Amino acid sequence: MKSLFVGNSLKARSLRTTALAVASLGGENILRLASNLILTRILFPEVFGLMALVQLFLTGLKMFSDTGIRQAIIQNPRGEEPDFLNTAWTAQIIRGVILWACTCALALPAAALYGEPLLAQILPVAAFSLVISGFMTTKVLTNNRNLTIGQQTITQLSVKTIEIIISVTLAWWLQSVWALVIGNLASSFLSLLANHRFLPGQTNRLHWDWEIARELFGFGKFIFLSTAVTFVTTNGDRAILGAYISLAELGVYNIGYFLGALPLLVYQAVMGRVVFPYYRLKPIAGNLENKRKIFQVRRLVIASGLLGTFIMSASGIALIDLLYDSRYALAGPVVVVLSLSLVPRLVLNSYGAIFMSSGDTRQVFYLSASTAAVQTVLMFVGVTWLGILGVMIAPGLAIMITYPFRIRAVRRHNAWDPLADAVLLSAGYLINGFFIWWHWDQVVKLI
């Protein structure tokens, strides 16, 4: 078994990168959970609701301005040329500054929209992390491109540990949301320094090449559009609930979402750091052996993600009761329902890596846009009829409704795997559905 991880072959690098991606995310979320447990005993649920709104705006701005630089560096044959990397880095810096300026402009309207005056003060400060992250070295991406993320994993876990120490210390001292804001800024700055200093690769410098810029933005124009609508599919629940429930309830919901989404986070990390680069190195078009291997990888990653949802739906309520006090009890059924809603996201969204690796960003946008449109309608109907429960089940329903569009798209790439889809969807819905029925007396509290 050890020999499978040794050497420089694609298989060995893929296995090492998968193990490191899971270890990195697992370690980071264990640290985050530990921090969460401490902070929930120092601070109040309203603080976490307020930070959920702050993160909602920052995430929205980042996704509404994603020009596909990360994907371009991984996918493009020129992805390790100095001029290509430095032009991408310069564009990334400009984007970070523009995003910060936009956040400052939106601070007062955001505070008025959600009736929270403190947002006007917090957003400009918290958004400075966007400027800092704009200077992040492209070494992170070239290491991902080549499936070598060992040093990156150590750096991430070290920075997360320091962030927790800072946040907990400040929370005990300040007893306010500013502890989390300052902790996030410190984390961004430390991550920037550590990755520039310790990751192997080319050091960045300011550079601009119009031909490369056109190539970057030409590749990224549909990524820009697709990530903008992906914001709706991944964060629409909190955007809508923020207007319907109190800050304290939103804070509790966010705690439950963090715990329940762990299988999805691991899945996304493996997809982004392993499967996407693997597809680039093993193109599926016209190669039956590559197709067989990619199907195996895809099935394994999805099955692992589904196993995580089974564990969370079975134990979510007990975990919340064990780890948190009674103020956070409603987070338990959130974990259970989210596990069911994640099933189609794990199974069917996995096709996106095939489109990205082949450069078909247009198709990614079309699928994201159709899903976002259906989901938004379902969420507004759901929150009116079923409250939090209605909002939570909408994303999964939207993906199932738009499944025929996915079939049509993946068949063009000769990449549809109908048997695996049917088996994995059925298993996911049956097992997680059973646990919803088992915990129905708690789930009904979300209505």
VOPAGU-2260 file (C-alpha; in pm, 1 decimal, decimal comma):
REM VOPAGU-2260
SITE   aa  ch    i         X         Y         Z
SITE  MET   A    0       0,0       0,0       0,0
SITE  LYS   A    1     278,5     242,9      87,6
SITE  SER   A    2     431,3     197,4    -258,4
SITE  LEU   A    3     114,6     343,1    -418,3
SITE  PHE   A    4     197,2     683,3    -263,4
SITE  VAL   A    5     568,5     678,3    -354,1
SITE  GLY   A    6     720,2     817,5    -673,4
SITE  ASN   A    7     635,8    1085,5    -927,7
SITE  SER   A    8     378,2     897,9   -1134,2
SITE  LEU   A    9      37,3    1058,2   -1189,0
SITE  LYS   A   10    -128,2     790,2    -975,9
SITE  ALA   A   11     112,5     841,4    -684,9
SITE  ARG   A   12      81,4    1220,3    -701,6
SITE  SER   A   13    -298,9    1194,0    -721,3
SITE  LEU   A   14    -313,7     964,8    -418,0
SITE  ARG   A   15     -76,7    1186,2    -218,3
SITE  THR   A   16    -268,5    1498,8    -312,8
SITE  THR   A   17    -602,0    1338,0    -225,1
SITE  ALA   A   18    -471,0    1230,3     114,4
SITE  LEU   A   19    -322,2    1574,0     179,0
SITE  ALA   A   20    -637,6    1756,6      62,6
SITE  VAL   A   21    -852,4    1549,4     297,2
SITE  ALA   A   22    -600,5    1586,7     581,2
SITE  SER   A   23    -578,7    1962,0     523,4
SITE  LEU   A   24    -951,8    2018,0     517,5
SITE  GLY   A   25   -1009,8    1771,0     798,9
SITE  GLY   A   26    -746,2    1931,1    1017,3
SITE  GLU   A   27    -865,8    2281,3     933,7
SITE  ASN   A   28   -1225,6    2198,1    1019,5
SITE  ILE   A   29   -1131,5    2019,8    1340,5
SITE  LEU   A   30    -949,7    2337,3    1440,9
SITE  ARG   A   31   -1244,9    2546,4    1327,2
SITE  LEU   A   32   -1484,5    2328,7    1526,5
SITE  ALA   A   33   -1267,8    2361,9    1836,1
SITE  SER   A   34   -1261,8    2738,1    1788,8
SITE  ASN   A   35   -1636,9    2738,0    1733,8
SITE  LEU   A   36   -1702,1    2547,7    2054,3
SITE  ILE   A   37   -1495,1    2795,2    2255,0
SITE  LEU   A   38   -1636,0    3105,7    2086,4
SITE  THR   A   39   -1999,5    2999,4    2127,3
SITE  ARG   A   40   -1938,5    2988,7    2501,7
SITE  ILE   A   41   -1781,4    3335,2    2505,8
SITE  LEU   A   42   -2001,8    3515,7    2251,9
SITE  PHE   A   43   -2373,8    3519,8    2166,8
SITE  PRO   A   44   -2565,3    3366,9    1870,6
SITE  GLU   A   45   -2628,1    3718,4    1732,6
SITE  VAL   A   46   -2251,7    3759,8    1676,9
SITE  PHE   A   47   -2242,1    3454,6    1450,0
SITE  GLY   A   48   -2548,8    3577,7    1263,4
SITE  LEU   A   49   -2381,0    3912,3    1202,9
SITE  MET   A   50   -2061,6    3744,0    1079,9
SITE  ALA   A   51   -2273,3    3523,2     851,8
SITE  LEU   A   52   -2404,7    3840,1     684,9
SITE  VAL   A   53   -2052,2    3984,5     657,6
SITE  GLN   A   54   -1922,5    3664,7     495,7
SITE  LEU   A   55   -2227,4    3659,6     269,3
SITE  PHE   A   56   -2137,3    3999,7     123,7
SITE  LEU   A   57   -1765,5    3924,6      92,9
SITE  THR   A   58   -1828,7    3587,7     -70,1
SITE  GLY   A   59   -2082,3    3745,0    -303,5
SITE  LEU   A   60   -1840,3    4012,0    -419,7
SITE  LYS   A   61   -1563,6    3756,0    -475,1
SITE  MET   A   62   -1791,8    3526,7    -673,7
SITE  PHE   A   63   -1948,6    3807,3    -874,6
SITE  SER   A   64   -1599,1    3910,8    -987,1
SITE  ASP   A   65   -1434,2    3571,4   -1044,2
SITE  THR   A   66   -1249,2    3593,2   -1376,4
SITE  GLY   A   67   -1127,1    3232,9   -1368,1
SITE  ILE   A   68    -760,5    3307,1   -1294,3
SITE  ARG   A   69    -725,8    3001,1   -1072,3
SITE  GLN   A   70    -881,4    2766,5   -1328,4
SITE  ALA   A   71    -683,7    2923,4   -1612,8
SITE  ILE   A   72    -348,0    2863,6   -1441,5
SITE  ILE   A   73    -438,0    2499,0   -1376,7
SITE  GLN   A   74    -589,8    2433,8   -1720,9
SITE  ASN   A   75    -379,6    2647,0   -1959,0
SITE  PRO   A   76     -69,1    2490,1   -2122,8
SITE  ARG   A   77     116,4    2816,4   -2042,7
SITE  GLY   A   78      19,7    2790,8   -1676,5
SITE  GLU   A   79     380,6    2783,6   -1552,9
SITE  GLU   A   80     531,8    3055,4   -1771,7
SITE  PRO   A   81     656,0    3357,9   -1568,6
SITE  ASP   A   82     482,1    3618,9   -1786,6
SITE  PHE   A   83     152,8    3428,3   -1768,5
SITE  LEU   A   84     171,6    3390,2   -1390,4
SITE  ASN   A   85     278,5    3749,9   -1328,1
SITE  THR   A   86       3,8    3893,2   -1547,3
SITE  ALA   A   87    -247,2    3676,9   -1362,4
SITE  TRP   A   88    -104,4    3793,5   -1027,5
SITE  THR   A   89    -124,7    4159,4   -1127,8
SITE  ALA   A   90    -486,6    4114,3   -1240,2
SITE  GLN   A   91    -561,2    3946,2    -908,6
SITE  ILE   A   92    -423,2    4245,6    -714,1
SITE  ILE   A   93    -629,9    4494,0    -916,0
SITE  ARG   A   94    -940,4    4284,5    -856,2
SITE  GLY   A   95    -878,3    4276,8    -479,0
SITE  VAL   A   96    -854,2    4655,4    -455,7
SITE  ILE   A   97   -1168,4    4704,6    -666,5
SITE  LEU   A   98   -1359,9    4456,8    -450,3
SITE  TRP   A   99   -1262,1    4641,3    -133,7
SITE  ALA   A  100   -1379,7    4971,5    -283,5
SITE  CYS   A  101   -1710,4    4810,9    -383,5
SITE  THR   A  102   -1759,1    4674,8     -31,9
SITE  CYS   A  103   -1703,3    5018,6     118,9
SITE  ALA   A  104   -1966,6    5158,7    -117,8
SITE  LEU   A  105   -2214,8    4883,2     -28,2
SITE  ALA   A  106   -2168,5    4902,7     349,8
SITE  LEU   A  107   -2444,1    5156,5     421,9
SITE  PRO   A  108   -2700,6    5000,2     182,6
SITE  ALA   A  109   -2628,9    4656,8     334,1
SITE  ALA   A  110   -2682,4    4789,5     685,5
SITE  ALA   A  111   -3013,8    4942,2     577,3
SITE  LEU   A  112   -3125,5    4626,7     392,1
SITE  TYR   A  113   -3083,1    4399,3     694,1
SITE  GLY   A  114   -3157,8    4661,8     960,5
SITE  GLU   A  115   -2815,7    4614,9    1124,2
SITE  PRO   A  116   -2627,7    4948,7    1159,6
SITE  LEU   A  117   -2309,4    4773,0    1276,7
SITE  LEU   A  118   -2269,1    4623,0     928,1
SITE  ALA   A  119   -2175,4    4968,7     798,1
SITE  GLN   A  120   -1871,4    4970,0    1027,1
SITE  ILE   A  121   -1772,4    4604,4     998,3
SITE  LEU   A  122   -1790,8    4549,3     621,9
SITE  PRO   A  123   -1516,3    4795,6     512,9
SITE  VAL   A  124   -1275,6    4658,0     774,9
SITE  ALA   A  125   -1351,1    4291,8     708,4
SITE  ALA   A  126   -1330,8    4347,8     332,0
SITE  PHE   A  127    -967,4    4456,5     354,1
SITE  SER   A  128    -895,0    4081,7     354,5
SITE  LEU   A  129    -987,3    4095,1     -17,6
SITE  VAL   A  130    -697,4    4335,4     -78,5
SITE  ILE   A  131    -462,4    4108,2     115,2
SITE  SER   A  132    -573,6    3793,3     -70,1
SITE  GLY   A  133    -521,5    3974,9    -400,0
SITE  PHE   A  134    -146,5    3961,9    -331,5
SITE  MET   A  135    -155,3    3583,1    -271,3
SITE  THR   A  136     126,2    3411,4    -461,5
SITE  THR   A  137      46,1    3204,4    -770,0
SITE  LYS   A  138     270,9    2934,0    -620,7
SITE  VAL   A  139     -45,8    2803,5    -454,3
SITE  LEU   A  140    -201,4    2740,6    -795,7
SITE  THR   A  141     106,7    2598,4    -966,8
SITE  ASN   A  142     145,0    2352,8    -678,8
SITE  ASN   A  143    -219,5    2251,8    -725,8
SITE  ARG   A  144    -162,1    2223,3   -1100,6
SITE  ASN   A  145     118,4    1973,5   -1044,9
SITE  LEU   A  146     -57,9    1785,8    -762,0
SITE  THR   A  147     207,9    1884,4    -505,4
SITE  ILE   A  148      41,7    2044,2    -203,5
SITE  GLY   A  149     242,9    1910,8      92,5
SITE  GLN   A  150     398,3    2239,7     205,3
SITE  GLN   A  151      74,0    2422,4     133,6
SITE  THR   A  152    -111,2    2187,6     369,5
SITE  ILE   A  153     133,9    2252,2     654,1
SITE  THR   A  154     108,2    2628,0     596,9
SITE  GLN   A  155    -272,9    2627,9     599,3
SITE  LEU   A  156    -299,7    2432,4     922,0
SITE  SER   A  157     -36,5    2646,3    1094,0
SITE  VAL   A  158    -209,9    2970,0     994,9
SITE  LYS   A  159    -548,6    2835,3    1104,5
SITE  THR   A  160    -407,9    2748,4    1446,3
SITE  ILE   A  161    -270,6    3099,8    1493,5
SITE  GLU   A  162    -600,0    3252,8    1374,8
SITE  ILE   A  163    -790,7    3056,4    1638,3
SITE  ILE   A  164    -558,3    3169,2    1914,6
SITE  ILE   A  165    -598,2    3532,1    1807,0
SITE  SER   A  166    -979,3    3510,5    1770,0
SITE  VAL   A  167   -1036,7    3336,6    2103,6
SITE  THR   A  168    -804,7    3575,6    2289,9
SITE  LEU   A  169    -975,4    3880,1    2138,7
SITE  ALA   A  170   -1324,1    3734,3    2198,5
SITE  TRP   A  171   -1244,4    3692,5    2568,0
SITE  TRP   A  172   -1108,5    4047,7    2582,4
SITE  LEU   A  173   -1350,5    4239,5    2356,8
SITE  GLN   A  174   -1668,8    4030,1    2392,8
SITE  SER   A  175   -1783,1    4145,2    2048,5
SITE  VAL   A  176   -1796,9    4059,9    1679,0
SITE  TRP   A  177   -1476,2    4258,6    1623,6
SITE  ALA   A  178   -1279,0    3965,2    1762,3
SITE  LEU   A  179   -1383,6    3753,1    1462,3
SITE  VAL   A  180   -1324,5    4035,7    1214,7
SITE  ILE   A  181    -969,4    4099,1    1338,7
SITE  GLY   A  182    -898,9    3725,6    1355,5
SITE  ASN   A  183    -997,5    3683,6     989,3
SITE  LEU   A  184    -776,6    3974,4     883,7
SITE  ALA   A  185    -481,0    3833,4    1075,4
SITE  SER   A  186    -536,2    3493,8     912,2
SITE  SER   A  187    -536,4    3646,1     561,3
SITE  PHE   A  188    -215,0    3836,9     627,6
SITE  LEU   A  189     -32,4    3540,2     783,6
SITE  SER   A  190    -141,2    3311,2     499,8
SITE  LEU   A  191     -10,1    3562,6     247,5
SITE  LEU   A  192     331,3    3586,1     416,8
SITE  ALA   A  193     367,3    3212,5     475,4
SITE  ASN   A  194     276,4    3107,9     120,0
SITE  HIS   A  195     509,2    3365,7     -35,8
SITE  ARG   A  196     791,8    3259,8     194,4
SITE  PHE   A  197     765,7    2882,6     213,9
SITE  LEU   A  198     597,1    2747,2    -102,0
SITE  PRO   A  199     827,3    2629,4    -382,5
SITE  GLY   A  200     791,1    2802,6    -717,2
SITE  GLN   A  201     840,4    3129,2    -900,9
SITE  THR   A  202     832,4    3456,3    -708,7
SITE  ASN   A  203     573,9    3698,6    -850,1
SITE  ARG   A  204     635,5    4050,2    -970,8
SITE  LEU   A  205     410,8    4314,0   -1125,3
SITE  HIS   A  206     378,2    4255,6   -1498,3
SITE  TRP   A  207     114,8    4312,3   -1765,9
SITE  ASP   A  208      89,0    4146,9   -2106,4
SITE  TRP   A  209    -223,8    4239,4   -2301,9
SITE  GLU   A  210    -219,2    3919,1   -2506,4
SITE  ILE   A  211    -205,7    3705,1   -2192,4
SITE  ALA   A  212    -469,6    3924,0   -2026,4
SITE  ARG   A  213    -705,3    3869,9   -2321,6
SITE  GLU   A  214    -638,0    3496,0   -2301,3
SITE  LEU   A  215    -710,4    3493,0   -1926,2
SITE  PHE   A  216   -1030,2    3691,8   -1953,4
SITE  GLY   A  217   -1139,3    3508,0   -2267,2
SITE  PHE   A  218   -1118,3    3181,4   -2075,8
SITE  GLY   A  219   -1271,5    3337,6   -1767,2
SITE  LYS   A  220   -1567,0    3528,9   -1910,6
SITE  PHE   A  221   -1806,6    3239,0   -1864,2
SITE  ILE   A  222   -1646,5    3148,5   -1531,2
SITE  PHE   A  223   -1724,6    3505,2   -1422,3
SITE  LEU   A  224   -2087,7    3456,4   -1518,9
SITE  SER   A  225   -2114,4    3103,7   -1377,3
SITE  THR   A  226   -1959,5    3191,8   -1039,2
SITE  ALA   A  227   -2190,6    3491,8   -1015,0
SITE  VAL   A  228   -2493,0    3264,5   -1043,4
SITE  THR   A  229   -2322,1    2997,3    -831,1
SITE  PHE   A  230   -2334,7    3250,6    -548,7
SITE  VAL   A  231   -2712,7    3217,4    -564,5
SITE  THR   A  232   -2700,3    2837,8    -548,2
SITE  THR   A  233   -2448,1    2822,3    -262,0
SITE  ASN   A  234   -2540,2    3126,3     -51,8
SITE  GLY   A  235   -2898,1    3205,9    -147,3
SITE  ASP   A  236   -3028,4    3035,3     166,6
SITE  ARG   A  237   -2853,2    3278,7     401,9
SITE  ALA   A  238   -2930,6    3580,2     182,1
SITE  ILE   A  239   -3302,7    3502,1     196,9
SITE  LEU   A  240   -3316,0    3380,4     557,7
SITE  GLY   A  241   -3134,1    3694,7     672,8
SITE  ALA   A  242   -3447,2    3890,4     581,1
SITE  TYR   A  243   -3692,4    3643,7     739,0
SITE  ILE   A  244   -3537,0    3533,0    1068,3
SITE  SER   A  245   -3352,4    3703,2    1354,4
SITE  LEU   A  246   -2974,1    3739,7    1377,4
SITE  ALA   A  247   -2967,5    3485,8    1660,6
SITE  GLU   A  248   -3159,3    3230,4    1449,7
SITE  LEU   A  249   -2932,1    3299,4    1152,2
SITE  GLY   A  250   -2630,3    3243,0    1376,4
SITE  VAL   A  251   -2769,9    2906,8    1491,7
SITE  TYR   A  252   -2850,7    2810,8    1131,5
SITE  ASN   A  253   -2493,6    2896,2    1030,4
SITE  ILE   A  254   -2353,7    2672,0    1306,5
SITE  GLY   A  255   -2564,3    2380,8    1180,6
SITE  TYR   A  256   -2472,7    2452,3     819,3
SITE  PHE   A  257   -2100,3    2451,7     901,1
SITE  LEU   A  258   -2121,4    2109,2    1064,3
SITE  GLY   A  259   -2356,9    1955,8     806,3
SITE  ALA   A  260   -2156,7    2084,7     510,2
SITE  LEU   A  261   -1832,3    1910,9     611,8
SITE  PRO   A  262   -1881,4    1624,7     358,8
SITE  LEU   A  263   -1939,0    1883,0      84,2
SITE  LEU   A  264   -1626,0    2078,1     182,0
SITE  VAL   A  265   -1409,0    1765,1     166,2
SITE  TYR   A  266   -1567,2    1671,0    -167,0
SITE  GLN   A  267   -1503,8    2018,8    -313,5
SITE  ALA   A  268   -1143,6    2017,4    -191,4
SITE  VAL   A  269   -1072,7    1683,1    -358,8
SITE  MET   A  270   -1254,8    1788,7    -676,4
SITE  GLY   A  271   -1068,4    2119,2    -700,1
SITE  ARG   A  272    -721,3    2006,1    -593,6
SITE  VAL   A  273    -716,5    1651,9    -734,4
SITE  VAL   A  274    -991,9    1561,8    -980,6
SITE  PHE   A  275    -983,2    1879,6   -1191,4
SITE  PRO   A  276    -601,7    1862,2   -1242,6
SITE  TYR   A  277    -633,7    1484,2   -1295,8
SITE  TYR   A  278    -888,8    1539,3   -1574,5
SITE  ARG   A  279    -649,2    1788,4   -1735,9
SITE  LEU   A  280    -368,8    1530,4   -1735,2
SITE  LYS   A  281    -598,7    1244,3   -1844,7
SITE  PRO   A  282    -835,9    1392,2   -2108,3
SITE  ILE   A  283   -1142,2    1180,0   -2161,8
SITE  ALA   A  284   -1205,8    1262,5   -2529,7
SITE  GLY   A  285   -1140,1     961,9   -2755,3
SITE  ASN   A  286    -963,6     757,0   -2488,7
SITE  LEU   A  287   -1163,0     470,1   -2338,1
SITE  GLU   A  288    -895,3     389,3   -2079,2
SITE  ASN   A  289    -892,4     749,2   -1952,7
SITE  LYS   A  290   -1272,7     744,2   -1942,9
SITE  ARG   A  291   -1271,7     427,3   -1733,6
SITE  LYS   A  292   -1019,6     571,7   -1488,4
SITE  ILE   A  293   -1202,1     904,1   -1459,7
SITE  PHE   A  294   -1532,3     727,4   -1394,3
SITE  GLN   A  295   -1362,0     528,2   -1118,5
SITE  VAL   A  296   -1219,7     842,5    -959,8
SITE  ARG   A  297   -1553,6    1025,1    -985,6
SITE  ARG   A  298   -1750,4     737,1    -830,6
SITE  LEU   A  299   -1503,3     699,3    -545,3
SITE  VAL   A  300   -1508,2    1070,8    -459,3
SITE  ILE   A  301   -1890,6    1086,2    -469,4
SITE  ALA   A  302   -1932,8     769,0    -262,7
SITE  SER   A  303   -1695,2     908,1       0,5
SITE  GLY   A  304   -1895,3    1231,3      13,9
SITE  LEU   A  305   -2224,0    1044,0      49,6
SITE  LEU   A  306   -2080,2     834,8     331,3
SITE  GLY   A  307   -2004,3    1160,0     510,0
SITE  THR   A  308   -2367,3    1273,2     472,5
SITE  PHE   A  309   -2490,7     942,9     616,3
SITE  ILE   A  310   -2274,0     991,5     923,0
SITE  MET   A  311   -2389,6    1351,3     968,5
SITE  SER   A  312   -2760,7    1279,1     920,4
SITE  ALA   A  313   -2743,9     992,2    1169,2
SITE  SER   A  314   -2547,4    1176,9    1435,7
SITE  GLY   A  315   -2609,7    1546,8    1368,6
SITE  ILE   A  316   -2867,3    1610,9    1639,5
SITE  ALA   A  317   -2673,1    1415,3    1901,3
SITE  LEU   A  318   -2351,9    1599,0    1805,2
SITE  ILE   A  319   -2511,9    1942,1    1840,9
SITE  ASP   A  320   -2662,7    1845,3    2178,5
SITE  LEU   A  321   -2323,9    1715,4    2292,9
SITE  LEU   A  322   -2109,3    2001,8    2167,9
SITE  TYR   A  323   -2328,9    2309,4    2215,7
SITE  ASP   A  324   -2564,4    2446,3    2478,6
SITE  SER   A  325   -2943,3    2463,3    2443,2
SITE  ARG   A  326   -2932,2    2798,2    2256,6
SITE  TYR   A  327   -2800,4    2611,1    1951,7
SITE  ALA   A  328   -3037,3    2310,7    1959,2
SITE  LEU   A  329   -3204,8    2404,1    1629,1
SITE  ALA   A  330   -2871,8    2350,7    1452,4
SITE  GLY   A  331   -2925,1    1972,6    1495,0
SITE  PRO   A  332   -3216,0    1935,6    1249,9
SITE  VAL   A  333   -3034,8    2175,3    1014,1
SITE  VAL   A  334   -2753,5    1917,4     991,8
SITE  VAL   A  335   -3001,3    1635,6     920,8
SITE  VAL   A  336   -3192,2    1817,9     645,7
SITE  LEU   A  337   -2875,1    1952,9     485,5
SITE  SER   A  338   -2740,3    1596,8     453,1
SITE  LEU   A  339   -3036,3    1506,9     230,0
SITE  SER   A  340   -3014,1    1828,7      29,2
SITE  LEU   A  341   -2643,7    1767,0     -45,2
SITE  VAL   A  342   -2706,9    1437,2    -226,7
SITE  PRO   A  343   -2766,8    1576,7    -580,0
SITE  ARG   A  344   -2496,7    1839,6    -529,9
SITE  LEU   A  345   -2243,5    1564,8    -459,5
SITE  VAL   A  346   -2356,5    1334,4    -738,8
SITE  LEU   A  347   -2449,5    1564,7   -1025,7
SITE  ASN   A  348   -2232,0    1873,2    -977,2
SITE  SER   A  349   -1926,4    1648,5   -1011,4
SITE  TYR   A  350   -1959,4    1672,6   -1390,7
SITE  GLY   A  351   -1840,5    2033,2   -1370,6
SITE  ALA   A  352   -1476,6    1923,9   -1347,7
SITE  ILE   A  353   -1504,6    1759,7   -1690,8
SITE  PHE   A  354   -1632,7    2080,9   -1850,0
SITE  MET   A  355   -1361,5    2289,7   -1680,8
SITE  SER   A  356   -1076,0    2057,0   -1774,5
SITE  SER   A  357   -1180,2    2068,3   -2140,6
SITE  GLY   A  358   -1216,9    2448,0   -2134,7
SITE  ASP   A  359   -1596,6    2437,2   -2185,7
SITE  THR   A  360   -1669,8    2721,6   -1943,5
SITE  ARG   A  361   -1976,8    2822,9   -2145,0
SITE  GLN   A  362   -2151,4    2500,7   -2044,2
SITE  VAL   A  363   -2065,7    2556,0   -1677,3
SITE  PHE   A  364   -2238,9    2893,9   -1695,8
SITE  TYR   A  365   -2551,6    2764,0   -1868,9
SITE  LEU   A  366   -2597,6    2488,3   -1610,8
SITE  SER   A  367   -2526,7    2720,4   -1316,1
SITE  ALA   A  368   -2767,3    2985,8   -1446,4
SITE  SER   A  369   -3056,4    2745,7   -1503,9
SITE  THR   A  370   -3007,3    2586,6   -1162,0
SITE  ALA   A  371   -2985,7    2926,5    -988,5
SITE  ALA   A  372   -3306,1    3048,8   -1155,3
SITE  VAL   A  373   -3504,4    2741,1   -1050,5
SITE  GLN   A  374   -3355,0    2740,7    -700,1
SITE  THR   A  375   -3435,4    3107,5    -635,4
SITE  VAL   A  376   -3802,7    3055,0    -720,3
SITE  LEU   A  377   -3816,9    2741,6    -503,0
SITE  MET   A  378   -3650,0    2920,9    -209,4
SITE  PHE   A  379   -3897,0    3209,3    -205,6
SITE  VAL   A  380   -4187,6    2967,6    -231,6
SITE  GLY   A  381   -4028,3    2738,9      26,5
SITE  VAL   A  382   -3960,2    3005,4     290,0
SITE  THR   A  383   -4323,2    3122,4     262,3
SITE  TRP   A  384   -4474,4    2777,4     302,2
SITE  LEU   A  385   -4219,2    2579,8     504,3
SITE  GLY   A  386   -3985,6    2835,2     663,5
SITE  ILE   A  387   -3623,5    2728,0     707,9
SITE  LEU   A  388   -3705,3    2375,1     589,7
SITE  GLY   A  389   -3841,2    2507,3     259,9
SITE  VAL   A  390   -3524,5    2707,3     192,6
SITE  MET   A  391   -3301,0    2408,6     273,1
SITE  ILE   A  392   -3464,9    2157,0      40,1
SITE  ALA   A  393   -3476,5    2398,0    -256,3
SITE  PRO   A  394   -3112,5    2353,3    -378,7
SITE  GLY   A  395   -3140,1    1976,3    -409,2
SITE  LEU   A  396   -3475,8    1999,5    -587,3
SITE  ALA   A  397   -3337,3    2258,3    -830,2
SITE  ILE   A  398   -3047,6    2032,3    -930,0
SITE  MET   A  399   -3282,0    1737,7    -985,1
SITE  ILE   A  400   -3518,9    1948,6   -1195,7
SITE  THR   A  401   -3229,9    2063,8   -1417,0
SITE  TYR   A  402   -3075,1    1714,6   -1441,3
SITE  PRO   A  403   -3192,8    1668,6   -1804,8
SITE  PHE   A  404   -2982,0    1972,3   -1902,9
SITE  ARG   A  405   -2678,2    1811,0   -1738,6
SITE  ILE   A  406   -2736,0    1485,5   -1923,6
SITE  ARG   A  407   -2747,2    1669,2   -2255,0
SITE  ALA   A  408   -2426,3    1858,6   -2174,8
SITE  VAL   A  409   -2215,8    1565,3   -2049,5
SITE  ARG   A  410   -2319,5    1346,3   -2342,4
SITE  ARG   A  411   -2150,8    1596,0   -2573,3
SITE  HIS   A  412   -1827,3    1516,5   -2388,5
SITE  ASN   A  413   -1900,6    1141,3   -2385,5
SITE  ALA   A  414   -1887,3    1160,4   -2005,3
SITE  TRP   A  415   -2235,0    1061,3   -1881,2
SITE  ASP   A  416   -2231,9     781,9   -1623,9
SITE  PRO   A  417   -2605,0     695,8   -1588,2
SITE  LEU   A  418   -2570,6     376,9   -1385,0
SITE  ALA   A  419   -2350,5     542,2   -1123,0
SITE  ASP   A  420   -2584,3     843,1   -1109,0
SITE  ALA   A  421   -2887,9     622,7   -1049,7
SITE  VAL   A  422   -2722,1     404,8    -785,7
SITE  LEU   A  423   -2557,5     690,2    -595,6
SITE  LEU   A  424   -2865,6     915,9    -601,0
SITE  SER   A  425   -3090,3     631,7    -484,7
SITE  ALA   A  426   -2856,7     533,4    -201,2
SITE  GLY   A  427   -2816,3     895,2     -92,5
SITE  TYR   A  428   -3187,9     970,7     -88,0
SITE  LEU   A  429   -3292,3     642,2      74,6
SITE  ILE   A  430   -3044,2     648,7     361,5
SITE  ASN   A  431   -3062,1    1020,8     436,6
SITE  GLY   A  432   -3439,9    1012,3     388,7
SITE  PHE   A  433   -3461,3     742,5     654,2
SITE  PHE   A  434   -3279,0     961,1     904,9
SITE  ILE   A  435   -3509,5    1256,4     827,7
SITE  TRP   A  436   -3803,5    1028,3     909,3
SITE  TRP   A  437   -3624,8     902,3    1221,6
SITE  HIS   A  438   -3566,0    1257,2    1348,0
SITE  TRP   A  439   -3891,5    1406,7    1221,9
SITE  ASP   A  440   -3996,1    1537,9    1563,5
SITE  GLN   A  441   -3687,7    1762,7    1552,3
SITE  VAL   A  442   -3694,8    1839,5    1178,2
SITE  VAL   A  443   -4050,4    1975,2    1200,6
SITE  LYS   A  444   -3918,5    2256,8    1423,0
SITE  LEU   A  445   -3761,5    2411,8    1111,5
SITE  ILE   A  446   -4105,5    2486,3     966,4
